Amino acid sequence: MRSIEATRHIRTITEYHRLMELPKPEHPLISVVRFEDIKARPGEARPSEARPGMAPKSISHHFYTIALKKNVNSKLKYGQQEFDFDEGVMVFMSPRQVLSVEAATEDEFKHTGWLLLIHPDFLWNTPLSGKIKQYEYFGYHLREALHLSDKEEELVVGLMRQIEHEYRANMDASSHQVMVAQLELLLTYAGRFYQRQFLTRRIPHHTILERMESVLAHHFKGDVLAAQGVPTVESVAEALHLSSGYLSRLLTTLTGQSTRHFIQDKLIDLAKEKLSTTDLSVNEIAFQLGFEHPQSFSKLFKNKTRYSPAAFRQSFN
Protein backbone atom coordinates (compact mmCIF):
# COMPACT_ATOMS: atom_id res chain seq x y z
CA MET A 1 0.00 0.00 0.00
CA ARG A 2 1.33 3.46 -0.83
CA SER A 3 2.03 5.87 1.98
CA ILE A 4 -0.53 8.67 2.35
CA GLU A 5 2.16 11.29 1.76
CA ALA A 6 5.85 11.37 0.92
CA THR A 7 8.66 12.08 3.36
CA ARG A 8 8.11 15.40 5.09
CA HIS A 9 11.18 17.63 5.18
CA ILE A 10 11.51 19.97 8.14
CA ARG A 11 14.20 22.45 7.18
CA THR A 12 14.41 24.76 10.18
CA ILE A 13 14.01 24.49 13.93
CA THR A 14 11.42 27.27 13.80
CA GLU A 15 9.39 25.20 11.34
CA TYR A 16 9.66 22.20 13.66
CA HIS A 17 8.33 24.23 16.59
CA ARG A 18 5.43 25.51 14.51
CA LEU A 19 4.45 22.05 13.27
CA MET A 20 4.70 20.61 16.77
CA GLU A 21 2.55 23.43 18.14
CA LEU A 22 5.38 24.58 20.40
CA PRO A 23 6.24 28.19 21.33
CA LYS A 24 8.69 29.96 19.04
CA PRO A 25 12.27 28.79 19.79
CA GLU A 26 14.49 31.04 21.90
CA HIS A 27 17.24 30.66 19.27
CA PRO A 28 16.75 29.87 15.55
CA LEU A 29 19.66 27.40 15.43
CA ILE A 30 19.28 25.40 18.66
CA SER A 31 16.38 24.27 20.80
CA VAL A 32 15.68 22.13 23.87
CA VAL A 33 12.25 20.53 23.92
CA ARG A 34 10.34 18.33 26.38
CA PHE A 35 8.39 15.59 24.62
CA GLU A 36 5.56 16.14 27.08
CA ASP A 37 5.05 19.62 25.58
CA ILE A 38 4.65 18.41 22.00
CA LYS A 39 1.03 18.52 20.87
CA ALA A 40 1.33 17.39 17.25
CA ARG A 41 3.33 15.08 14.99
CA PRO A 42 4.37 16.38 11.54
CA GLY A 43 3.54 14.25 8.55
CA GLU A 44 1.43 11.78 10.52
CA ALA A 45 -2.28 11.17 10.38
CA ARG A 46 -4.17 11.97 13.53
CA PRO A 47 -5.28 8.89 15.49
CA SER A 48 -8.85 9.48 14.30
CA GLU A 49 -7.60 9.24 10.71
CA ALA A 50 -5.52 6.10 11.23
CA ARG A 51 -6.56 3.05 9.26
CA PRO A 52 -5.43 -0.59 9.43
CA GLY A 53 -2.40 -1.17 7.24
CA MET A 54 -1.59 2.54 7.01
CA ALA A 55 2.01 3.05 5.92
CA PRO A 56 4.36 4.71 8.42
CA LYS A 57 5.01 8.43 8.07
CA SER A 58 8.54 9.50 7.17
CA ILE A 59 10.18 12.65 8.52
CA SER A 60 13.50 14.20 7.55
CA HIS A 61 14.99 16.91 9.79
CA HIS A 62 17.61 19.21 8.25
CA PHE A 63 19.39 19.51 11.59
CA TYR A 64 21.00 17.27 14.20
CA THR A 65 18.57 15.55 16.56
CA ILE A 66 19.43 14.07 19.96
CA ALA A 67 16.51 12.45 21.77
CA LEU A 68 16.18 10.88 25.20
CA LYS A 69 12.87 9.02 25.05
CA LYS A 70 10.94 7.09 27.67
CA ASN A 71 7.71 5.09 27.48
CA VAL A 72 7.88 4.66 23.70
CA ASN A 73 5.20 2.34 22.31
CA SER A 74 5.27 3.23 18.61
CA LYS A 75 7.41 1.47 16.01
CA LEU A 76 10.38 3.49 14.78
CA LYS A 77 12.40 2.95 11.63
CA TYR A 78 15.65 4.79 10.97
CA GLY A 79 16.46 4.70 7.26
CA GLN A 80 15.30 1.22 6.23
CA GLN A 81 15.97 -0.49 9.57
CA GLU A 82 13.70 -0.84 12.60
CA PHE A 83 15.23 0.66 15.72
CA ASP A 84 16.27 -1.49 18.63
CA PHE A 85 14.18 0.52 21.12
CA ASP A 86 13.43 0.05 24.80
CA GLU A 87 12.14 2.05 27.78
CA GLY A 88 14.75 4.73 28.42
CA VAL A 89 17.08 5.23 25.47
CA MET A 90 18.84 7.85 23.39
CA VAL A 91 18.71 8.27 19.64
CA PHE A 92 21.08 10.36 17.50
CA MET A 93 20.23 11.51 13.96
CA SER A 94 22.19 13.53 11.43
CA PRO A 95 20.62 16.14 9.14
CA ARG A 96 18.45 14.84 6.26
CA GLN A 97 18.22 11.29 7.54
CA VAL A 98 14.79 9.70 7.54
CA LEU A 99 12.81 8.53 10.55
CA SER A 100 9.52 6.67 10.12
CA VAL A 101 6.97 6.43 12.90
CA GLU A 102 3.93 4.18 12.97
CA ALA A 103 1.39 4.34 15.80
CA ALA A 104 -2.17 3.07 15.90
CA THR A 105 -3.65 4.90 18.89
CA GLU A 106 -3.33 8.29 20.52
CA ASP A 107 -1.67 6.76 23.59
CA GLU A 108 1.15 5.40 21.43
CA PHE A 109 2.05 8.95 20.42
CA LYS A 110 2.62 9.92 24.04
CA HIS A 111 6.12 9.53 25.41
CA THR A 112 8.31 11.57 27.71
CA GLY A 113 11.87 12.80 27.69
CA TRP A 114 14.11 15.41 26.11
CA LEU A 115 14.82 16.52 22.55
CA LEU A 116 17.84 18.59 21.56
CA LEU A 117 17.85 20.15 18.06
CA ILE A 118 21.05 21.65 16.63
CA HIS A 119 21.26 23.22 13.19
CA PRO A 120 24.67 22.69 11.51
CA ASP A 121 25.05 26.48 11.22
CA PHE A 122 25.10 26.70 15.03
CA LEU A 123 28.40 24.78 14.98
CA TRP A 124 29.92 26.81 12.17
CA ASN A 125 33.46 28.04 12.89
CA THR A 126 33.83 25.80 15.96
CA PRO A 127 35.97 22.63 16.28
CA LEU A 128 32.78 20.63 16.82
CA SER A 129 31.59 21.50 13.30
CA GLY A 130 33.90 18.87 11.80
CA LYS A 131 34.24 16.66 14.85
CA ILE A 132 30.52 15.93 15.17
CA LYS A 133 30.65 13.93 11.93
CA GLN A 134 33.15 11.56 13.55
CA TYR A 135 30.67 10.37 16.18
CA GLU A 136 29.60 7.13 14.53
CA TYR A 137 26.42 6.80 16.58
CA PHE A 138 24.92 9.48 14.31
CA GLY A 139 25.22 7.03 11.39
CA TYR A 140 22.27 5.44 9.61
CA HIS A 141 23.51 1.89 10.00
CA LEU A 142 24.01 1.93 13.74
CA ARG A 143 20.26 1.44 14.35
CA GLU A 144 20.96 0.52 17.96
CA ALA A 145 19.58 3.04 20.40
CA LEU A 146 21.72 3.84 23.42
CA HIS A 147 20.37 2.19 26.56
CA LEU A 148 21.09 4.11 29.74
CA SER A 149 21.45 3.03 33.34
CA ASP A 150 19.69 5.17 35.95
CA LYS A 151 22.94 6.98 36.78
CA GLU A 152 23.76 7.54 33.12
CA GLU A 153 20.28 8.86 32.44
CA GLU A 154 20.58 11.21 35.41
CA LEU A 155 23.87 12.55 34.02
CA VAL A 156 22.41 13.04 30.52
CA VAL A 157 19.32 14.79 31.88
CA GLY A 158 21.60 17.02 33.95
CA LEU A 159 23.51 18.07 30.83
CA MET A 160 20.23 18.64 28.96
CA ARG A 161 19.07 20.87 31.82
CA GLN A 162 22.32 22.84 31.69
CA ILE A 163 21.93 23.40 27.95
CA GLU A 164 18.28 24.34 28.48
CA HIS A 165 19.24 26.83 31.21
CA GLU A 166 21.78 28.50 28.93
CA TYR A 167 19.33 28.38 26.02
CA ARG A 168 16.58 30.15 27.96
CA ALA A 169 18.84 32.69 29.69
CA ASN A 170 19.56 36.10 28.22
CA MET A 171 22.11 35.54 25.46
CA ASP A 172 25.52 37.14 25.93
CA ALA A 173 28.93 36.92 24.26
CA SER A 174 29.72 33.60 25.97
CA SER A 175 26.38 31.82 25.48
CA HIS A 176 27.27 30.20 22.18
CA GLN A 177 30.66 28.97 23.39
CA VAL A 178 29.15 27.54 26.60
CA MET A 179 26.41 25.63 24.77
CA VAL A 180 28.87 24.17 22.24
CA ALA A 181 31.09 23.03 25.12
CA GLN A 182 28.11 21.46 26.91
CA LEU A 183 27.02 19.73 23.71
CA GLU A 184 30.51 18.30 23.13
CA LEU A 185 30.56 16.96 26.70
CA LEU A 186 27.19 15.29 26.10
CA LEU A 187 28.49 13.66 22.90
CA THR A 188 31.66 12.47 24.66
CA TYR A 189 29.62 10.82 27.41
CA ALA A 190 27.41 9.19 24.76
CA GLY A 191 30.51 7.66 23.17
CA ARG A 192 31.58 6.28 26.54
CA PHE A 193 28.11 4.84 27.19
CA TYR A 194 28.00 3.16 23.76
CA GLN A 195 31.35 1.54 24.53
CA ARG A 196 29.91 0.25 27.81
CA GLN A 197 26.91 -1.05 25.88
CA PHE A 198 29.23 -3.02 23.61
CA LEU A 199 30.75 -4.68 26.66
CA THR A 200 27.51 -5.45 28.51
CA ARG A 201 25.48 -6.68 25.53
CA ARG A 202 27.94 -9.24 24.15
CA ILE A 203 25.40 -11.99 23.44
CA PRO A 204 23.43 -10.09 20.75
CA HIS A 205 26.67 -8.73 19.34
CA HIS A 206 28.05 -12.23 18.89
CA THR A 207 25.25 -12.71 16.37
CA ILE A 208 26.85 -9.94 14.29
CA LEU A 209 30.19 -11.75 14.56
CA GLU A 210 28.58 -14.96 13.32
CA ARG A 211 26.98 -13.10 10.41
CA MET A 212 30.34 -11.58 9.52
CA GLU A 213 31.94 -15.03 9.53
CA SER A 214 29.20 -16.16 7.14
CA VAL A 215 29.75 -13.15 4.82
CA LEU A 216 33.49 -13.82 4.66
CA ALA A 217 33.00 -17.58 4.18
CA HIS A 218 30.81 -16.87 1.16
CA HIS A 219 33.34 -14.40 -0.24
CA PHE A 220 36.23 -16.83 0.26
CA LYS A 221 34.42 -19.72 -1.42
CA GLY A 222 35.20 -20.88 -4.94
CA ASP A 223 36.39 -18.22 -7.38
CA VAL A 224 34.73 -15.25 -5.68
CA LEU A 225 38.01 -13.86 -4.30
CA ALA A 226 39.74 -14.10 -7.64
CA ALA A 227 36.83 -12.40 -9.40
CA GLN A 228 36.00 -9.69 -6.86
CA GLY A 229 39.25 -9.16 -4.97
CA VAL A 230 39.87 -8.98 -1.24
CA PRO A 231 36.71 -7.73 0.53
CA THR A 232 36.97 -4.20 1.91
CA VAL A 233 35.89 -3.07 5.36
CA GLU A 234 33.16 -0.97 3.73
CA SER A 235 31.76 -3.86 1.67
CA VAL A 236 31.59 -6.19 4.69
CA ALA A 237 29.95 -3.51 6.85
CA GLU A 238 27.41 -2.80 4.09
CA ALA A 239 26.54 -6.50 3.87
CA LEU A 240 25.84 -6.44 7.62
CA HIS A 241 23.83 -3.18 7.39
CA LEU A 242 26.28 -1.45 9.74
CA SER A 243 28.61 1.50 9.43
CA SER A 244 32.28 0.59 9.01
CA GLY A 245 33.20 2.59 12.13
CA TYR A 246 30.59 0.85 14.27
CA LEU A 247 31.64 -2.60 13.02
CA SER A 248 35.32 -1.96 13.76
CA ARG A 249 34.55 -0.70 17.28
CA LEU A 250 32.35 -3.70 17.94
CA LEU A 251 34.97 -6.17 16.65
CA THR A 252 37.71 -4.48 18.66
CA THR A 253 35.58 -4.95 21.78
CA LEU A 254 34.72 -8.58 21.00
CA THR A 255 37.97 -9.82 19.44
CA GLY A 256 40.64 -7.18 20.04
CA GLN A 257 40.95 -6.69 16.28
CA SER A 258 39.73 -4.09 13.82
CA THR A 259 37.65 -5.22 10.84
CA ARG A 260 40.63 -4.84 8.50
CA HIS A 261 42.85 -7.06 10.64
CA PHE A 262 40.02 -9.56 11.10
CA ILE A 263 39.64 -9.89 7.32
CA GLN A 264 43.39 -10.14 6.83
CA ASP A 265 43.71 -12.92 9.40
CA LYS A 266 40.98 -14.93 7.69
CA LEU A 267 42.78 -14.40 4.39
CA ILE A 268 46.10 -15.59 5.83
CA ASP A 269 44.42 -18.70 7.25
CA LEU A 270 43.18 -19.54 3.76
CA ALA A 271 46.63 -18.83 2.31
CA LYS A 272 48.25 -21.19 4.84
CA GLU A 273 45.81 -23.90 3.85
CA LYS A 274 46.64 -23.53 0.17
CA LEU A 275 50.39 -23.36 0.79
CA SER A 276 50.36 -26.51 2.90
CA THR A 277 47.89 -28.68 0.96
CA THR A 278 48.33 -27.75 -2.73
CA ASP A 279 51.11 -27.55 -5.30
CA LEU A 280 49.96 -24.14 -6.57
CA SER A 281 52.73 -21.57 -6.98
CA VAL A 282 52.86 -18.57 -4.67
CA ASN A 283 51.79 -16.34 -7.59
CA GLU A 284 48.82 -18.59 -8.37
CA ILE A 285 47.72 -18.55 -4.73
CA ALA A 286 48.05 -14.76 -4.63
CA PHE A 287 45.76 -14.38 -7.65
CA GLN A 288 43.25 -16.88 -6.23
CA LEU A 289 43.11 -14.83 -3.04
CA GLY A 290 42.21 -11.69 -4.96
CA PHE A 291 45.61 -9.93 -5.02
CA GLU A 292 46.46 -8.12 -8.22
CA HIS A 293 50.16 -8.17 -7.38
CA PRO A 294 51.85 -11.26 -5.80
CA GLN A 295 54.29 -8.91 -4.03
CA SER A 296 51.41 -7.45 -2.02
CA PHE A 297 50.35 -10.93 -0.93
CA SER A 298 53.89 -11.90 0.06
CA LYS A 299 54.37 -8.69 2.05
CA LEU A 300 51.10 -9.17 3.96
CA PHE A 301 51.86 -12.83 4.62
CA LYS A 302 55.30 -12.04 6.03
CA ASN A 303 53.94 -9.21 8.17
CA LYS A 304 51.38 -11.58 9.66
CA THR A 305 53.48 -14.74 10.06
CA ARG A 306 57.14 -13.55 9.95
CA TYR A 307 57.66 -16.08 7.13
CA SER A 308 57.60 -15.58 3.41
CA PRO A 309 55.01 -17.81 1.66
CA ALA A 310 57.84 -19.94 0.24
CA ALA A 311 59.50 -20.33 3.66
CA PHE A 312 56.18 -21.26 5.25
CA ARG A 313 55.61 -23.94 2.60
CA GLN A 314 59.17 -25.23 3.06
CA SER A 315 58.54 -25.76 6.78
CA PHE A 316 56.08 -28.55 5.85
CA ASN A 317 58.67 -30.48 3.84
N, C-alpha and C positions, 0 to 999 in steps of 0.2 A: 504494500500500500504506500502511496506517495505521502510524504510529509505535507502537513497543511500549509507550511510556508518554509522558505529556504532559510539558511543560516542567517541569523540577525547579527549584524555588525554594530557594536557599540564603540564609537571612535573616541569619545572623550569621557572623562570622569563626571563632568557636569551632565552629560546625556544619560549616563548610568543613574545618577541621582534622580533625574527627572522621571525616567522610566520606572524606577523603583519606588516612586512617590516618597522620596526622601527630601529633607531640606537642602537648599543649595549648598555645595561643598564650601568649606572655609578657604580652600586653596584649589585652584583649577587643575593642579598637577599631582596632588596627593590627597587621599581621603582615608579616614578610619570609620568603619561602619559596624554597628551591631546588627546581627541577623534578625534579632527580635524586632528591630525598627523597620524592617523592610515590609512593605505592604503589597508589592506586586512582583511579578516575574516577567521580564521581557521575553517576547517571542514564544510564550507558552499560552495555551488555551486556559481559560479559567476552569476551575473544577466543574462548574455547571455545564461547560461546553465539552468536557472530556467524553470520549467515546471509546468503547472497547477496540483494541487494536490500533489506537492512535499512535502515529510515529512520534518518537521523542523530538523535542525542540532543540535546535542547535544554536549556541550563542558564541560569538567571537568577540572578545574584548581586545581593544588596541592598546592595552596597557598591562603591566604586570599585576597579577592577582595572587595574594597570599591569604588563605582562608583557614581559620580554625573552627571546625564545625562539630557540633554535638547533636545527638538525637536525630540523625539523618535516616529517613525511611525511603527516600526516593532512589531510583537507580541512576547512577551517573556514568557517563561514558566520556573519556578523554581521548580525542582523536577517534580511532576506531576500536579502542579497547575499553572494557568495562573496568571501572576503578575498584581496587581492593579497598573497600570502605568499611569502617567500624564506628563505634560510638564516638570517641573523642580523637579526631585526627586532623592533620594539616594537609593542605593541598597547595601546590605551587604551579602557577601557569604563566607562560610567557605571552607577550603580545601576539594577537592574531591566531592563537591556537583555539581549537573548537571544543566546547564542552556541551554535551547533550544531557538533558534532564528529562526523565519520564516519571510522572506521578499520577496516581489515579484519583486521589481524594484530597480535599483541602488540608487535612491533617498532615499528609505527607509532604506538603510544602513548608511546614513549620519546623524549623530547627533553630538552634541557638549558637552563639559563638561570635567570632570577630572576623572582619574582612578588611584587609589592607590593600588599597589600590594605589599603584605608583606608575605614573606616565613616564616613559623613557626620557622625555625632556627634563623631568625633575632631576635626573642623574647626570645631565649634560655637564661636561667640564669638571667631573669629579672622578676619582679613581674607580668608584663603584660602577661607573657607566660601562666600562669594559669588563670589569671583574664579575658582574652579575651574570654574564653569559657563561661563565665557567662553572657555576653551580648546577651540577648535572640533574638535580632533582626538579629543575624547571623543564626538563626535556619531556617530549611527548611519550617516549617509549618507557619511561620509568613506570608509570601507571600503578605505582604502589604508594598509597597515601602514608604519611608519617604518623605512626601510632605513638602517643605520648603517655608516659607515666604521670601520676598525679603531680609529682614534683616538677617534672618537665613542663607540664601544662601550666602550672602556677608560674614558672619562670617566663614562658612565652606570653601569657596573659599580662604579666608585669611589664614586659617590654612593649606590648601593644598599648597598655595604659600610658606608658611614658611617651610613646609617639603621639597618642591621642591628646595628652596634656599639652605637648608642644604644638600640635596641630591646631588646637582650639585657643591657645594663648595668643596674645597680641604679637604679631610677627615683628622680629627685629633683625639686625644684621647677622645674628648667629643662628637664627631659627633653622635655616636650610642646612647648615653644616651639622647642627645637633641631630636633626632628623635623619640625615644620611648616615651619620655615625651609629645611631640607634638601629637603623635598618640593617646596616652591615653586621652589627652584633647579633641581631635576630637571625640573619642568614648563616652566620658562623655557628651558632648554637644548633640550627637545623641540620647543618652538615654533621655535627657531632652526634646528634640524635639518630640520624639515618645510619651512621656507622654502628651505633649501639644496636639498632634494629637488625642490621646484618648479622651481628653476633648472636642475638637472642632469638632469631627466627630462622635457625639453620635448617630445620626440617623442610619447610617449603622451598628454601633456596637450593637444597640438594636436588630438587626436581629440575631446576634450571640447569644444574650441572649434568644431570642425566640426559636432558634434552640436547645439551651442547655436545656431549659424547656421541649422541646419535647423529647429529648434524655432521660432525667430523668423520664418523665412520662411513656415512654415505658418500662424503666428498672423497674419502681415501679409497673407495672401492672401485675396482675395475680400472678403466681408463679416464676417470673423471679428473684426476690430478693432472695427467698429461694434457688433457684437453682444456682445462680451465685454469690451471696454475695453482699455486699455493693459496689457500683461502686467506682473505684479509680479516683483520679484526672487525672491520665495518660490515663485511658480508656475513660473518657469523652472527654478529649482534643483530643484524637485520632479520636473519632467519629466526631468531629467538624473540623478535619484536621488543628488543631492548636497545637502549643507547649504548654505544661502545664504551663510554665512560662509566656508566652504571655497571656494565658487565665486567669490566676490568676491576672495579672496586669490589664487586661481589666475589670474583674469583680470587682476588688477593686475600680477602677475608677467609674464604673457604679452603684455599689450597696454598696460599703464600706466593702465588704466581699471577702475573698479569695475563691477559688473554693472549697476547703475542707470544709470550714464553710458553704458555700452555699449548698453543698450536704447534710451536716449534718442537716441543718435547714429543708430541704425538708423531710428528713428521720424522724425527730422529729414530723413534722406536720402529717405525715402518722401514726406515733405511737400514737399520741394524738387521732386521729380519731378512731383507733382500740380500744384504751383503753376506750373511751367514748361511743362507739356504739356497741361493741361486748362483749361477755362473755368469750372470749379467755383468758387463763392465761397469765401472764407476760412472762413466758418462751416460750409459744407458739407464742406470738407476736414477741419476740426476734428472734426466728428461722425463722418466716415468713419474717422478715425484713433483713434477711441475716447474722445475728450474729451467730457465732459458739458458743459463750459463753454468756448466759443471763446476767452474771455479767457485761460484757462489754456494753451491751445495757443499763442496769440500771445506770451504771456510766455516760455514755454519756447523758442519759435523765436527770439525776439530775444536771449535769453540765450546761445543756442548760435551764432547767426550774426551778431549785432549789427545785424540788419535786422528790421523787422517783416515779416510775410508779404506784405503789400501792397507794401512797398518792394522786397522780393526779386523779386516778380513783375514789378514795373515795370522792373527792371533788364534784363529780357529783351525789352522793347519798344523 
